[in-house]
Amino acid sequence: MLKTNLPNLKKPIRLISFLSFSFLTVTFSIAQDAEDGIPTDEALVAAGEKLYNANCTQCHAINEVVIGPALKDVHERQSKDWLIAWIRNSQKVIQSGDEYANEIYEQYNKTAMPVYPFSDEEITSILAYIKVESDKEPVAEVTVAEGGSVGSQASGPVVSESYITAILIVLVVVLVLILLVLGLIVNVLTKYIKDQKELDEADAEIVNQKVDLLAFVKSDFVIGSVIFIFTAIALKTVIDGVFTIGVQQGYQPTQPIAFSHEIHAGQYEIECQYCHTGVTLGKSANIPSANICMNCHTAIKTESPEIQKIYAAIDYNASTGEYGENTKPIEWVRIHNLPDLAYFNHAQHVKVGGLECQDCHGPIEEMEVVYQHAELTMGWCINCHRETEVNSKGNAYYDKLVKLHKENSKEPMTVEDIGGLECAKCHY
């Protein structure tokens, strides 16, 4: 009779069970992705997020209706192939007679979605991002703090301006009371000393002396002090005035159409590059054309008086959806101006330098009416070049410069270190 050594089989059996369970888990996970054909690995989702933010947020949100439908679980409503065809060219799908496509088109006021020349992989990455976001809990709405600015909950205690003002008033009152008390003490002591009969002549003269205010005002000290203070204030005013020539910080002109960045860039989180298309391509960020406005406003806020101004400029009939030939430019007022002798390139700073729009233009997403946030002076630019580190990651152009800099300095390489303070950089 054969005897089996059962105790020695326990470990192999456990190992086989573990491997089988792991295999089934991975297989099930792959099967889930294979079910809708949309994988959700991190790299794909990250790429999809960039494409989504740059192209989709002006018309769509995950959990709420904007111009188009909410995109939550859109991968469960239609197949991946259908979604790819729809995103690439929705009008083609509608014209094919697709019932669901025509239902959506009618439901959302026949608003046509732009044609996107994306590859299948790019559209799949967008769908992967939407799929991941659909599984998350909806984010609570951003609260508007008192004063109208959008913000999140403060991380620490906040002292209100009224509280600080009250403290200053209390301190002034206390100071006045102290001066009054000191004046009373001086009067009491003076009266007490006067009542003393044993004062000699010198002490009595000091106690009984009177202040001649008119003589004090006419003294050389007072006259000289007044002249000096007046001259210093006048000189300081003149110098400040000279240094502010051409500086328009705070400039906030009235525009021909009341466009709100707070609503578009803040509330609806439309990317700046969607309207200012040249910011990563060349020197100027460019003023958006009315065609960009009409991507949304053929269907949104059509009754608004401000939108009617756009229609009038491009000769658009909202009731018929037709364009005329009597067009005229919208005369926007330029806010940020640099002198002709200074050269500035948006693409160099935004695309290569990696700067955000807010670095120079301030909290643009909170501005109902845009104003010039920064000084935009030569000194302001130079200070930025002295303090800003060069974003050299992934850019082979800087490899040798980074190597040379590390050999001679332990500090991070700034724009100043690569010639950012040379006159010819901005004046040529």
Secondary structure, 3 states (H helix, E strand, C coil): CCCCCHHHHHHHHHHHHHHHHHHHHHHHHHHHHHHHCCCCCHHHHHHHHHHHHHHCCCCCCCCCCCCCCCCCCHHHHCCHHHHHHHHHCHHHHHHCCCHHHHHHHHHCCCCCCCCCCCCHHHHHHHHHHHHHHHCCCCCCCCCECCCCCECCCCCCCCCCHHHHHHHHHHHHHHHHHHHHHHHHHHHHHHHHHHCCCCCCHHHHHHHHCCCCHHHHHCCHHHHHHHHHHHHHHHHHHHHHHHHCCCCCCCCCCCCCCCCCHHHHHHHCCCCHHHHCCCCCCCCCCCCCCHHHHHHHHCCCCCCCHHHHHHHHHHCEECCCCEECCCCCCCCCCCCCCCCCCCCCCHHHHHHHCCCCHHHHHCCHHHCCCCCCCCCCCHHHHHHHHHHCECCCCCCHHHHHHHHHHHHHCCCCCEHHHHCCCCHHHHCC
